[in-house]
Amino acid sequence: METISIEVEPEIARAYQNSSSTKRKKIQLTFNVLFKQIMNTRSLEDIIQEMQAQAKANGLNQESLDEILNEGDD
């Protein structure tokens, strides 16, 4: 894998930086799927469905996503 830099909103950056290495890995896997789909110019609906399936396969459900997003608020 290679590293790239992208701009995100400050609260997203804080939540990511404050998350565990396991959660970071799940986020990275999810973004990899998203970027691959965008590069293949699939429809937004197809991309969302693929992201949901990949996230679920990697243990990222709505509850864990909420935890990730709320970690920076503590």
N, C-alpha and C positions, 0 to 999 in steps of 0.2 A: 504494500500500500504506500501511497504518497500522501504528504500533508499539503493542504491548501488553506487559505484564509478566506473567510467570508464575513461580511458585516451582518450583525444581528442586533436586535434591540437589547438595551442594557440588562433588562431583567432576564432575558434568555441567556445571555452570557454569564450572569451571576449564578443562575440556577445550574447551568452546565458545569461551571467551575467548582461549585459547591457539592456536586453529585459524586457518588462513589464511582470507582473504576468500573464496576459492573454496569451501573446505569449509563456511564459514558459509552461503554461498548455497545449497549443496546441502542443508544441514540445514534452512534456512528453507523451501525448496521442499517438502521432505518433511513438515514440520510443517503447512504450508498444506494439503497433501492430507489429512493426518490430521484436522485440525480441520474441514475441509469435510465429510469423511465422517461424523464424529461429529455434526455439526449436521444432517446428512441422516438420522440414526438408522439407518444401515445396520448389518448384523451385524458383529461383531468379525472374523469370518473374511473377509468382504468388504473390510473396512477394511485388514486386514493384507495381503491380496493386492494391493489397490490401492497401498498404500504400497511394497510390494516392487517392483511394476511401475514406479512413479514413480521410486523410488530407482535402479533399474537403468537407466531411461531417462536419468537425470541423472548416470550414472557412479558411483553410490554402491553398491559391492559390499561383500561381507563384509570383504574385506581393507582397503578404505579406511575402513569403519566402525570396524574394530579400531584402525586408525591414529589416527582421531579420538579414540576413547575412551582410547587409551594416551598421547596427546600430553601430557597433564597429569602423567604419571608420570615424565617425563624430568627 
